[in-house]
Amino acid sequence: MSTNPSGDVPVRRIDRILAFMSLGLLVLSIVSFFAIMIASASGADMRTGIWPLVGVLVYIAPIIAFALLLAVLIMSFVRRARANRGG
């Protein structure tokens, strides 16, 4: 893997995919949170339909997003270490 003329390690496609997936999950979690707030205020039955899934999504999506960002960070550190080591 070659480096850029500026000395930075190039960003791979998998890094971009994981970063955008993480961002997407965070946005989805925030939208779901506000949807639950609006639906609760309007008197919707939160025990039926898709609402239980939306409720679980608010709890699970940020954890998965954090894990994806952590994976990107670790892969980036490993790639930079290998580039600095020369192999």
N, C-alpha and C positions, 0 to 999 in steps of 0.2 A: 504494500500500500504506500503510495507516494504522498508526500506532503505538498501543500500549496507553496508558492514562492514566499509567502509571508511567514511560513513556518508553522502554520496551523494544520491540524489534522482535518481532512475533509469529513463532512457530515454524510453518513450513509443513509440509504433509503429507509432501512429498518429503524434508525433513530428518529427520523421524521415521522414515520408511521406511528411509532409508539408515543411520541410526544403529542401528535394530533389526536390519537385515541384517548390519551389522558385528558387533554383539554376538552374533548367532546364529552367524555364521561362527567367531568366537572360541570360543564354547562347543562347537561341533561339532568344532573342531580339538582342544580339550582332551579331549573325550570320545573322539575317535579315538586320541589319544596313549595314554590309559589303556587303551583296548581293545587296542591293539597290545602294550602292556606285559603285560597279563593273558594274551593269547593266546600270546605268546612264552613266558611262564612255564609255560603249560600244555602246551606242545609242539605247537602248531598249525603246519601248513605255511603259511608266510607267502608262498610263491611262487604259490599257486593261489587260486582263488575271488575274493572281493572284497577280499582283503587288499592287493594292490598299489594299488588305488584308495584304500583307507584310508590307506596309507602316503604316497601323493602328496598326499592331502588335508591331512595334517599339515603339509606344507611350503607348500602353495599358499594355504590358507584364511587364515592370519594376514596374508599379504601383501595379499590382496584386502581383508580387513577394514581394514587400515591405509589402503589407498587410498580406501576408502569414507569412513572418518573424516576423511581429509584433504580429500575433496570436500565433506563437510558443513562443515568448518571454513572452507574457502575461500568457499563459498556464503554462510556466515554473515557473514564479514568484508565481502564485497561488498555484501550486503544492508544491513548496518549503515552502511557508508560512504555508500551511496545515501540512506539514511534521514537521516543526519546532514547530508548535502549538501542535502537538501530535494527531491530528485528521484528 
